[in-house]
Amino acid sequence: MRFVDTMIFIKWGQATRTEAAQNEEVSLCGYILSKIRDGEEALTSTIVKDEALIWFSRYQASRLTDFIRSLTALTSMAITQPILEDELEATQLYGQYPLGISDLINLSIMKRHGINQIYTTDKGFEKVSTIKRVFEELKKEPQYNSFATKLKPKR
């Protein structure tokens, strides 16, 4: 099981199909969400959900409903809440990594759930030795090529 970070939702949710077809980072985000839609188990937090919801409300309010609906469609992804111990641990980690407090709380959530891999565009997670950031290597999966091809306009 992998943890899903905020920018996966934002980058995919804000892009048009044309932008997704032209931008590999965006298409990778969509590919991750398609893997989860197709049954890959994943975890995210209410912090991630709320960060994305706030982002959409500020910058693309027209996509708020789509974002929430997309979350409900990801039935193999659990959404968990931080507990006070997660937040306390995050305050103790603060400054040790190039991550903000929300990311550190998510890191603590991952530890509590025994998850050591994260879907994220945030390279700051690469500085955490106990975590593997999973993103660019997804380009090598044959299913990614199929996904990316479907994004391209038909001629």
ABEGO torsion letter per residue (X at the ends): XBBBBAAAAAAAAABBAAAAAABAAAAAAAAAAAAAAAGBBBBBBAAAAAAAAAAAAAABAAAAAAAAAAAAABAABBBBBBBAAAAAAAAAABGABBBBAAAAAAAAAAAAAGBABBBBABAAAAABAABBBBBAAAAABAAAAAAAAAABBBX
